[in-house]
């Protein structure tokens, strides 16, 4: 069951998932920062 090709595919999908969640996390942080700045300016 230790087929190297399957391991590579599993590793790549795991890496892509981590990469995706990191990108979405930074996007959420950036959006939250912009909303917070506008909120402070609004008040």
LOPARO-273763 format. One record per residue: x, y, z of N, C-alpha, C, O, CB in turn; residue in one letter. Coordinates in Angstrom, 3 decimals. Glycine has a CB too. Example, Ala and Ser with C-alpha at 12.3 -4.5 7.8 and 13.67 -1.06 7.14 Angstrom:
2
PT         nx         ny         nz        cax        cay        caz         cx         cy         cz         ox         oy         oz        cbx        cby        cbz   resn
PT     13.190     -5.690      7.800     12.300     -4.500      7.800     13.200     -3.300      7.800     14.236     -3.319      8.465     11.308     -4.473      9.046      A
PT     12.850     -2.250      7.080     13.670     -1.060      7.140     12.900      0.030      7.870     13.409      1.138      8.039     14.084     -0.598      5.725      S
//
This chain:
43
PT         nx         ny         nz        cax        cay        caz         cx         cy         cz         ox         oy         oz        cbx        cby        cbz   resn
PT      0.815     -1.205      0.000      0.000      0.000      0.000      0.858      1.269      0.000      0.333      2.372     -0.152     -0.927     -0.002      1.205      X
PT      2.169      1.117      0.170      3.034      2.312      0.221      3.467      2.687     -1.190      4.649      2.609     -1.526      4.284      2.065      1.126      X
PT      2.505      3.094     -2.014      2.812      3.527     -3.376      3.288      4.977     -3.310      2.557      5.837     -2.819      1.562      3.378     -4.325      X
PT      4.501      5.267     -3.797      5.035      6.624     -3.692      4.188      7.666     -4.420      4.098      8.816     -3.989      6.436      6.656     -4.233      X
PT      3.567      7.252     -5.526      2.764      8.213     -6.294      1.572      8.695     -5.466      1.248      9.882     -5.461      2.273      7.577     -7.621      X
PT      0.924      7.759     -4.765     -0.222      8.123     -3.929      0.243      9.033     -2.795     -0.455      9.980     -2.433     -0.921      6.855     -3.360      X
PT      1.413      8.752     -2.237      1.940      9.591     -1.159      2.186     11.006     -1.657      1.888     11.972     -0.955      3.238      8.993     -0.592      X
PT      2.724     11.136     -2.857      2.997     12.469     -3.424      1.690     13.234     -3.617      1.600     14.420     -3.300      3.755     12.349     -4.779      X
PT      0.684     12.543     -4.138     -0.609     13.205     -4.363     -1.214     13.635     -3.037     -1.758     14.734     -2.926     -1.584     12.270     -5.118      X
PT     -1.121     12.772     -2.027     -1.669     13.108     -0.714     -0.916     14.293     -0.124     -1.527     15.195      0.450     -1.597     11.895      0.239      X
PT      0.399     14.294     -0.262      1.210     15.387      0.264      0.868     16.701     -0.439      0.745     17.745      0.202      2.704     15.070      0.104      X
PT      0.717     16.635     -1.767      0.414     17.845     -2.527     -0.957     18.401     -2.138     -1.112     19.614     -1.996      0.462     17.556     -4.038      X
PT     -1.952     17.527     -1.963     -3.288     18.003     -1.614     -3.282     18.605     -0.214     -3.955     19.601      0.049     -4.317     16.858     -1.702      X
PT     -2.507     17.983      0.690     -2.425     18.529      2.045     -1.742     19.892      2.016     -2.177     20.821      2.696     -1.663     17.562      2.982      X
PT     -0.674     20.012      1.232      0.054     21.276      1.138     -0.836     22.365      0.536     -0.835     23.506      0.999      1.333     21.101      0.292      X
PT     -1.595     22.000     -0.502     -2.484     22.972     -1.142     -3.566     23.424     -0.170     -3.955     24.592     -0.166     -3.124     22.374     -2.410      X
PT     -4.062     22.480      0.671     -5.093     22.838      1.642     -4.531     23.836      2.649     -5.189     24.825      2.973     -5.628     21.577      2.366      X
PT     -3.319     23.586      3.147     -2.683     24.504      4.100     -2.460     25.859      3.442     -2.709     26.902      4.046     -1.338     23.925      4.613      X
PT     -1.984     25.834      2.190     -1.740     27.072      1.446     -3.033     27.865      1.290     -3.051     29.081      1.483     -1.133     26.765      0.063      X
PT     -4.126     27.161      0.935     -5.428     27.804      0.758     -5.913     28.441      2.052     -6.379     29.580      2.052     -6.455     26.793      0.260      X
PT     -5.803     27.699      3.162     -6.308     28.249      4.421     -5.449     29.427      4.866     -5.965     30.358      5.484     -6.337     27.164      5.518      X
PT     -4.153     29.411      4.568     -3.300     30.543      4.924     -3.713     31.779      4.134     -3.786     32.875      4.688     -1.813     30.210      4.667      X
PT     -3.986     31.605      2.829     -4.380     32.734      1.975     -5.721     33.297      2.446     -5.880     34.512      2.560     -4.469     32.297      0.482      X
PT     -6.689     32.409      2.720     -8.003     32.906      3.140     -7.904     33.571      4.504     -8.624     34.532      4.775     -9.036     31.761      3.179      X
PT     -7.016     33.069      5.372     -6.854     33.677      6.693     -6.296     35.089      6.554     -6.754     36.008      7.233     -5.928     32.817      7.583      X
PT     -5.303     35.266      5.672     -4.722     36.597      5.490     -5.747     37.534      4.853     -5.771     38.725      5.163     -3.443     36.521      4.620      X
PT     -6.585     37.012      3.973     -7.626     37.841      3.357     -8.625     38.289      4.412     -9.055     39.443      4.418     -8.348     37.070      2.226      X
PT     -8.996     37.372      5.306     -9.949     37.712      6.367     -9.333     38.748      7.301    -10.011     39.678      7.738    -10.368     36.446      7.163      X
PT     -8.042     38.587      7.606     -7.371     39.546      8.476     -7.340     40.922      7.820     -7.589     41.932      8.479     -5.942     39.073      8.804      X
PT     -7.033     40.965      6.524     -6.957     42.238      5.809     -8.334     42.899      5.760     -8.450     44.106      5.972     -6.409     42.029      4.380      X
PT     -9.369     42.121      5.484    -10.722     42.662      5.413    -11.152     43.164      6.793    -11.767     44.224      6.903    -11.714     41.593      4.887      X
PT    -10.833     42.411      7.835    -11.178     42.835      9.186    -10.466     44.125      9.549    -11.045     44.988     10.209    -10.834     41.745     10.192      X
PT     -9.218     44.266      9.125     -8.454     45.490      9.417     -9.087     46.689      8.712     -9.240     47.754      9.309     -6.970     45.331      8.980      X
PT     -9.453     46.515      7.442    -10.057     47.613      6.678    -11.392     48.014      7.307    -11.685     49.201      7.455    -10.259     47.203      5.190      X
PT    -12.197     47.014      7.676    -13.502     47.308      8.289    -13.298     48.017      9.623    -14.030     48.953      9.949    -14.328     46.003      8.492      X
PT    -12.311     47.578     10.391    -12.041     48.194     11.690    -11.606     49.641     11.519    -12.042     50.514     12.269    -10.967     47.405     12.448      X
PT    -10.742     49.902     10.529    -10.274     51.279     10.280    -11.443     52.169      9.867    -11.587     53.284     10.369     -9.174     51.297      9.181      X
PT    -12.278     51.674      8.948    -13.425     52.461      8.501    -14.414     52.686      9.640    -15.045     53.739      9.730    -14.123     51.766      7.328      X
PT    -14.539     51.694     10.498    -15.453     51.808     11.641    -14.967     52.900     12.590    -15.769     53.691     13.088    -15.570     50.452     12.391      X
PT    -13.668     52.947     12.842    -13.107     53.979     13.719    -13.272     55.365     13.088    -13.580     56.334     13.783    -11.612     53.695     14.005      X
PT    -13.070     55.454     11.791    -13.242     56.742     11.108    -14.709     57.161     11.141    -15.023     58.347     11.236    -12.738     56.660      9.643      X
PT    -15.603     56.176     11.062    -17.034     56.452     11.057    -17.464     57.034     12.404    -18.278     57.956     12.457    -17.832     55.168     10.742      X
PT    -16.915     56.494     13.485    -17.233     57.001     14.828    -16.389     58.251     15.069    -16.480     58.860     16.135    -16.964     55.909     15.940      X
//
